[in-house]
């Protein structure tokens, strides 16, 4: 997962790219004959100092290696604070990436 | 403060941060499973929000008019309405729900994602306001090469 977080004018802007096949049920059926092999990120969330700053439930229809851009209020945070992003996929795998807000 | 009590505070702080984030934030995949199976946009909206009346205003939605690659269509959406939830749907894939954002205290409702569109169609963004009403923006696009089967 690549994450960049920048604080400017009291707003933290984040750009994130998750590495994931995001294979749909149809794609799984076509490639393996079994729809149950479909696997895609189902939830993405992030916290700074244990405060939730983004929370998204997602489907198979996000692009492969999905890109997300979002922003949150920065008044309670400062440069150097750590943004922790986590995704969970349909099979229960999770991945976490922590970056410092620049 | 005695030493045991002092350490006890740190003990509970560590325990809290060990809880996976998805448990402490809304997970619409688990809360509203039927919304993700709904084929039409209207059905998904009903499953997700329990209502269907949509007010077409105050939601900005930006997409390309033509996408050469249906596998990665950029979608930008935002609103100034104080919101609880923002959801993205489309009618060009087998099911319509794409993403549901739970708007928290820190969120600035200005988001961008890339989505798959199996064919030309319409993207719909619904904002559930704190007032309980649903606000909507829709935009159509043409897809040169479908992005679902690739």
Interface residues (C-beta under 8 A of the other chain):
Chain A: X11 X22 X24 X25 X26 X27 X30 X42 X43 X45 X46 X47 X50 X51 X52 X53 X54 X55 X56 X57 X58 X59 X60 X61 X62 X63 X64 X66 X67 X68 X69 X70 X71 X72 X73 X76 X84 X86 X88 X94
Chain B: X16 X17 X20 X21 X22 X24 X25 X26 X27 X28 X29 X36 X71 X72 X73 X90 X93 X94 X95 X97 X98 X99 X100 X101 X102 X104 X105 X106 X107 X108 X110 X111 X112 X113 X114 X115 X116 X147 X148 X149 X150
